[in-house]
Amino acid sequence: MKASELRDLSVGELKERHMTLAQEVFNLRFQRAANQLENRRKIRNTRKEIARVLTVIAQKERSEEGTK
């Protein structure tokens, strides 16, 4: 999901997405340890997606502070 698409979501939805992605990374790491993971790049891509989500959350929280 692109950052522009993430900006359309609310902070609550973004935090839920973050938790889902964190669980996915956890599962992917277990699969890698058991040699069941075919595409090792998927871990990296998921971590980058988490970074995007956290960045958008921080931007939204900063903009909310500025309006108060």
PyMOL commands that set and color helices and strands:
alter all, ss='L'
color gray80, all
select helices_A, chain A and resi 3-6+11-33+41-67
alter helices_A, ss='H'
color red, helices_A
deselect
rebuild
show_as cartoon
